[in-house]
Amino acid sequence: MKVVLISTYELGRQPFGLASPAAWLKERGHDVMCVDLAITTLPSLPIREAQLTALYLPMHTATRLAAQVIPKLRLLNPKAHLCAYGLYAPVNAGYLKKLGVETILGGEFEQALTDLAEQLARGERPVQQRLISLDRLKFGVPDRSGLPPLARYAKLHVNGATRIAGYTEASRGCKHLCRHCPVVPVYKGHFRVVQHETVMADIRRQVEAGAQHITFGDPDFLNGPAHARRIVEELHREFPGVSYDATIKIEHLIQAPDLLPVLCGTGCLFVTTAVESVDDRVLAKLEKGHTRADFIRAAGLLDAASLVMAPTFIPFTPWTTRRGYGDLLRVIAELGLVENVSPVQLALRLLVTPGSRLLELPDIQERIERFDEAALIYRWRHQDPDIDQLAARVLSLVHDEQRRHAPRREIFRNIWQFVTDDPLPENFDLMPRATIPYMDEPWYC
């Protein structure tokens, strides 16, 4: 049976969410085509011939883009069975079904997607399977043969040079329940390990294809610390010249400081960590599991281990104040992290999505106005209109500055001067940009 798997956007990475199910489907004899619309255009002929078309929705932006593609798919081939799978599929099931999607799959989707293809191949009328499956799967090695080459995706920049970057996942889900996290409504505090041998086989294939750096896309790489350690130690033994990065919670960084030298010694260049705020009141609302002091301590631990921190933030929430936003800028500058922070991180506004635990909070209920179906979010306004205006102005400034390729330090300086008349900290211009490794994909949600 002809199957087309489509990704609209995955942070500039070669989509794991196409390569993994492609391996499952091909093993069962299906004719699979992978289409990454972040790189290529929609191919008319394969869409017209497909019996199953499945869209991978790992994130908010990908889902909004998919909503624009679905009408084109239905026009090209009204008889094909439409499926949406991935993290954002089940929480937006109602909207997707209105657009014509027939099957929605969340959580561990490979087996369910394969079962769907088998039913269609037998001529059976598919019955909606479990919306969310958390079954423990035995993963196959992702098949990336139908995807554009790694060189066409986001690259690592370090010390003035660029490296081809690969991407894999050693686990899915998360054992934490942060209120704003999109993983929580689907996995509800559970995480699932991708078998060690599968992860390593995927890395080997990507290195053979030219990868000089690997991004581990786990929501939290240290949910399973022994699993993570085994993988990075083997990665370094086999490919000592290949570097990597991972996402790790502040909470885990300060709970396992003995692992940080291991990360550094095995080629980790930077650690992405969701700080979100330096206001303890906001962190408590989000149930992040760390405090302002923990963030500062984690920054020190990473620095002592010669690891670069790449912090992410949600600076504009219903609890943000102008003074608090200025305090965030000051902490970033005083910790010497200006060059570590992608400018868009200073402009992000809290997304309240369907199923979010944020909706349990009375003060969120007071601030939300309506559900914007097309945007896939609950619209909210700050009780102080000045904060909404500040958020819009900072976002506009960041977009304008990034379009002209302004350096991070310059964008930060312009935001600082817009927010406060205070002088910048003395260490502001000490860190040269080339020493901070970063991926050249600027968006994060």
Beta strands, then each sheet from edge to edge (+ up, - down):
strand 1: 2-7
strand 2: 31-36
strand 3: 52-56
strand 4: 81-85
strand 5: 103-107
strand 6: 132-133
strand 7: 155-158
strand 8: 161-168
strand 9: 171-173
strand 10: 191-193
strand 11: 213-216
strand 12: 243-247
strand 13: 268-276
strand 14: 308-313
strand 15: 368-372
strand 16: 377-380
strand 17: 438-439
sheet 1: 2+ 1+ 3+ 4+ 5+ 6+
sheet 2: 14+ 13+ 12+ 11+ 8+ 7- 17+
sheet 3: 9+ 10-
sheet 4: 15+ 16-
end
